[in-house]
Amino acid sequence: MTEERKRQSQSLTGEVVSTKMADTVVVKVTRKVKHPLYGKYIKIYKKHFAHIGSIEPKLGDFVRISSVRPISKKKHWQVSEIIREANIIG
């Protein structure tokens, strides 16, 4: 093949659950999977460390994260956009 293939970066959506680190947020990505025996849908979640650049998400925001080259030992994601702001009353 002479044409180059451009690799599309993987993207996930999730909720910001921690903003206590510098330049890093923790995003909880939830998905539903069907139980192999009983057929009931169960929620499975995973927490990803994501780098923040120009976008500053707050606690409770729903964000889209995209995969990037490894930034540190645990950071392989970057916040690309804020989908929905958090509804914090008070």
N, CA, C and O of each residue as an XYZ file, in Angstrom:
360
protein
N       0.829     -1.189      0.000
C       0.000      0.000      0.000
C       0.869      1.247      0.000
O       1.794      1.372      0.803
N       0.574      2.142     -0.882
C       1.354      3.363     -0.949
C       0.726      4.491     -0.150
O       1.423      5.424      0.250
N      -0.569      4.424      0.089
C      -1.228      5.491      0.839
C      -1.014      5.295      2.338
O      -0.970      4.174      2.843
N      -0.885      6.408      3.016
C      -0.688      6.343      4.463
C      -2.024      6.164      5.158
O      -3.042      6.711      4.733
N      -2.007      5.400      6.220
C      -3.204      5.231      7.025
C      -3.074      6.114      8.251
O      -2.097      6.025      8.995
N      -4.065      6.962      8.455
C      -4.051      7.824      9.623
C      -4.798      7.129     10.746
O      -5.958      6.746     10.589
N      -4.143      6.970     11.856
C      -4.744      6.294     12.999
C      -5.683      7.252     13.707
O      -5.278      8.343     14.107
N      -6.944      6.845     13.864
C      -7.889      7.677     14.583
C      -7.708      7.427     16.072
O      -7.576      6.285     16.511
N      -7.705      8.512     16.843
C      -7.531      8.355     18.276
C      -8.845      7.918     18.908
O      -9.923      8.373     18.525
N      -8.729      7.041     19.866
C      -9.900      6.526     20.567
C     -10.438      7.620     21.477
O      -9.666      8.382     22.060
N     -11.761      7.699     21.601
C     -12.330      8.692     22.506
C     -13.399      8.048     23.362
O     -14.125      7.162     22.912
N     -13.489      8.505     24.605
C     -14.461      8.008     25.576
C     -15.127      9.198     26.247
O     -14.578     10.300     26.251
N     -16.303      8.980     26.812
C     -16.976     10.030     27.575
C     -17.177      9.551     28.994
O     -17.436      8.373     29.238
N     -17.052     10.486     29.935
C     -17.214     10.116     31.331
C     -17.345     11.342     32.208
O     -17.342     12.476     31.730
N     -17.460     11.088     33.507
C     -17.667     12.140     34.497
C     -16.376     12.400     35.257
O     -15.659     11.468     35.621
N     -16.089     13.672     35.493
C     -14.907     14.054     36.258
C     -15.190     13.809     37.735
O     -16.135     14.370     38.290
N     -14.367     12.964     38.379
C     -14.591     12.630     39.782
C     -13.522     13.209     40.704
O     -13.695     13.203     41.923
N     -12.413     13.714     40.141
C     -11.384     14.326     40.974
C     -10.606     15.351     40.162
O     -10.232     15.111     39.014
N     -10.369     16.515     40.796
C      -9.578     17.573     40.161
C      -8.463     18.043     41.089
O      -8.021     19.187     40.987
N      -8.003     17.183     41.989
C      -7.060     17.598     43.018
C      -5.607     17.633     42.565
O      -4.769     18.218     43.252
N      -5.286     17.024     41.432
C      -3.906     17.007     40.955
C      -3.645     18.172     40.007
O      -4.574     18.736     39.429
N      -2.394     18.517     39.857
C      -2.022     19.582     38.926
C      -2.002     19.026     37.506
O      -1.358     18.010     37.247
N      -2.703     19.686     36.586
C      -2.759     19.325     35.164
C      -3.356     17.941     34.899
O      -3.171     17.395     33.811
N      -4.064     17.368     35.865
C      -4.644     16.036     35.698
C      -6.023     15.987     36.337
O      -6.245     16.560     37.404
N      -6.953     15.297     35.673
C      -8.260     15.004     36.261
C      -8.483     13.498     36.166
O      -7.896     12.818     35.325
N      -9.342     12.995     37.045
C      -9.712     11.590     37.011
C     -11.116     11.512     36.426
O     -12.043     12.143     36.933
N     -11.268     10.736     35.357
C     -12.541     10.624     34.653
C     -13.055      9.196     34.817
O     -12.350      8.229     34.528
N     -14.306      9.082     35.289
C     -14.945      7.774     35.487
C     -15.796      7.468     34.258
O     -16.788      8.148     33.996
N     -15.402      6.445     33.508
C     -16.112      6.044     32.292
C     -16.971      4.828     32.637
O     -16.456      3.786     33.041
N     -18.294      4.977     32.470
C     -19.232      3.909     32.797
C     -19.787      3.307     31.522
O     -20.121      4.026     30.580
N     -19.884      1.980     31.492
C     -20.501      1.309     30.354
C     -21.381      0.180     30.872
O     -21.185     -0.314     31.982
N     -22.352     -0.222     30.058
C     -23.253     -1.306     30.439
C     -22.922     -2.538     29.617
O     -22.809     -2.468     28.393
N     -22.767     -3.666     30.296
C     -22.509     -4.932     29.621
C     -23.550     -5.953     30.065
O     -24.051     -5.905     31.189
N     -23.858     -6.856     29.179
C     -24.839     -7.887     29.468
C     -24.160     -9.044     30.188
O     -23.109     -9.520     29.760
N     -24.767     -9.494     31.287
C     -24.241    -10.628     32.033
C     -24.327    -11.876     31.157
O     -25.372    -12.125     30.556
N     -23.250    -12.671     31.070
C     -23.255    -13.796     30.139
C     -24.290    -14.885     30.458
O     -24.788    -15.541     29.543
N     -24.614    -15.084     31.721
C     -25.543    -16.149     32.090
C     -26.967    -15.641     32.272
O     -27.910    -16.224     31.738
N     -27.125    -14.553     33.028
C     -28.463    -14.096     33.409
C     -29.060    -13.082     32.447
O     -30.273    -12.874     32.455
N     -28.239    -12.445     31.619
C     -28.766    -11.519     30.631
C     -29.077    -10.131     31.154
O     -29.504     -9.268     30.388
N     -28.874     -9.900     32.437
C     -29.137     -8.575     33.015
C     -27.987     -7.639     32.672
O     -26.826     -8.049     32.666
N     -28.312     -6.383     32.388
C     -27.274     -5.392     32.100
C     -26.715     -4.846     33.407
O     -27.461     -4.427     34.293
N     -25.395     -4.857     33.511
C     -24.729     -4.343     34.697
C     -23.796     -3.209     34.302
O     -23.233     -3.203     33.207
N     -23.639     -2.242     35.216
C     -22.748     -1.114     34.962
C     -21.342     -1.480     35.389
O     -21.116     -1.963     36.498
N     -20.401     -1.243     34.487
C     -18.984     -1.445     34.775
C     -18.300     -0.112     34.537
O     -18.558      0.546     33.530
N     -17.434      0.292     35.451
C     -16.754      1.563     35.271
C     -15.253      1.390     35.419
O     -14.763      0.449     36.043
N     -14.541      2.341     34.817
C     -13.093      2.388     34.931
C     -12.684      3.846     35.059
O     -13.256      4.720     34.406
N     -11.695      4.103     35.901
C     -11.211      5.470     36.092
C      -9.944      5.671     35.261
O      -9.018      4.861     35.309
N      -9.924      6.763     34.502
C      -8.784      7.101     33.661
C      -8.202      8.434     34.122
O      -8.941      9.353     34.477
N      -6.874      8.531     34.116
C      -6.194      9.792     34.388
C      -6.069     10.533     33.070
O      -5.558      9.987     32.092
N      -6.541     11.788     33.039
C      -6.520     12.557     31.793
C      -5.810     13.887     32.012
O      -5.962     14.528     33.051
N      -5.038     14.284     31.018
C      -4.304     15.544     31.054
C      -5.231     16.689     30.658
O      -6.048     16.549     29.747
N      -5.100     17.823     31.347
C      -5.875     19.004     30.967
C      -4.917     20.053     30.442
O      -3.905     20.364     31.070
N      -5.252     20.595     29.276
C      -4.425     21.636     28.682
C      -5.114     22.972     28.815
O      -5.059     23.603     29.871
N      -5.765     23.410     27.749
C      -6.449     24.704     27.768
C      -7.844     24.600     28.357
O      -8.402     25.605     28.798
N      -8.417     23.409     28.372
C      -9.771     23.211     28.911
C      -9.665     22.898     30.395
O      -8.890     22.028     30.793
N     -10.444     23.605     31.220
C     -10.426     23.407     32.674
C     -11.762     22.826     33.138
O     -12.674     23.592     33.450
N     -11.910     21.500     33.194
C     -13.167     20.927     33.677
C     -13.267     21.007     35.196
O     -12.260     21.011     35.905
N     -14.502     21.071     35.673
C     -14.757     21.105     37.110
C     -15.293     19.753     37.564
O     -15.622     18.897     36.743
N     -15.375     19.572     38.867
C     -15.873     18.336     39.443
C     -17.323     18.116     39.022
O     -18.149     19.015     39.180
N     -17.642     16.955     38.497
C     -19.000     16.628     38.080
C     -19.300     16.883     36.619
O     -20.369     16.496     36.146
N     -18.397     17.520     35.882
C     -18.610     17.769     34.448
C     -18.512     16.455     33.665
O     -17.761     15.554     34.036
N     -19.279     16.364     32.584
C     -19.132     15.254     31.653
C     -18.219     15.712     30.531
O     -18.469     16.735     29.893
N     -17.153     14.947     30.292
C     -16.142     15.345     29.324
C     -15.879     14.218     28.330
O     -16.199     13.057     28.584
N     -15.293     14.586     27.198
C     -14.814     13.604     26.224
C     -13.301     13.586     26.334
O     -12.654     14.632     26.292
N     -12.740     12.392     26.474
C     -11.291     12.248     26.538
C     -10.831     11.475     25.301
O     -11.527     10.581     24.820
N      -9.663     11.828     24.801
C      -9.121     11.138     23.639
C      -7.733     10.600     23.972
O      -7.004     11.180     24.776
N      -7.384      9.494     23.345
C      -6.102      8.852     23.650
C      -4.959      9.630     22.999
O      -5.076     10.112     21.873
N      -3.869      9.737     23.725
C      -2.656     10.405     23.248
C      -1.466      9.516     23.611
O      -1.618      8.482     24.261
N      -0.302      9.937     23.182
C       0.896      9.184     23.563
C       1.058      9.250     25.085
O       0.559     10.189     25.705
N       1.727      8.302     25.693
C       1.874      8.316     27.152
C       2.552      9.586     27.649
O       3.646      9.937     27.207
N       1.881     10.270     28.579
C       2.419     11.493     29.159
C       3.197     11.167     30.432
O       4.231     11.776     30.708
N       2.698     10.210     31.200
C       3.397      9.742     32.390
C       3.061      8.262     32.572
O       2.556      7.623     31.649
N       3.333      7.725     33.732
C       3.115      6.297     33.962
C       1.644      5.907     33.796
O       1.342      4.860     33.222
N       0.732      6.744     34.294
C      -0.697      6.414     34.253
C      -1.506      7.279     33.296
O      -2.668      6.967     33.035
N      -0.935      8.344     32.768
C      -1.688      9.264     31.897
C      -1.491      8.925     30.427
O      -0.395      9.062     29.884
N      -2.590      8.472     29.781
C      -2.575      8.167     28.354
C      -3.757      8.835     27.661
O      -4.060      8.516     26.512
N      -4.424      9.752     28.343
C      -5.633     10.405     27.833
C      -5.510     11.907     28.000
O      -4.745     12.387     28.836
N      -6.272     12.649     27.197
C      -6.307     14.106     27.285
C      -7.758     14.553     27.143
O      -8.499     14.010     26.323
N      -8.166     15.542     27.939
C      -9.524     16.069     27.857
C      -9.633     16.876     26.568
O      -8.885     17.830     26.358
N     -10.582     16.480     25.698
C     -10.725     17.175     24.419
C     -11.867     18.180     24.430
O     -11.782     19.214     23.768
N     -12.949     17.892     25.182
C     -14.043     18.869     25.251
C     -14.927     18.577     26.453
O     -14.971     17.456     26.961
N     -15.633     19.618     26.895
C     -16.619     19.477     27.962
C     -17.974     19.309     27.303
O     -18.425     20.182     26.562
N     -18.623     18.189     27.571
C     -19.912     17.899     26.959
C     -21.047     18.564     27.737
O     -21.917     19.207     27.149
N     -21.034     18.404     29.072
C     -22.088     18.974     29.902
C     -21.492     19.472     31.207
O     -20.721     18.772     31.864
N     -21.863     20.695     31.573
C     -21.383     21.287     32.823
C     -22.084     20.642     34.014
O     -23.193     20.126     33.876
N     -21.452     20.667     35.168
C     -22.032     20.111     36.383
C     -23.109     21.035     36.918
O     -22.980     22.258     36.850
N     -24.159     20.456     37.443
C     -25.242     21.221     38.066
C     -25.025     21.251     39.562
O     -25.597     20.444     40.294
N     -24.205     22.173     40.016
C     -23.913     22.275     41.447
C     -24.768     23.393     42.025
O     -24.673     24.548     41.611
N     -25.600     23.027     42.985
C     -26.478     23.995     43.639
C     -25.870     24.337     44.987
O     -25.514     23.454     45.767
N     -25.758     25.627     45.247
C     -25.256     26.004     46.562
C     -24.344     27.115     46.558
O     -23.858     27.519     47.615
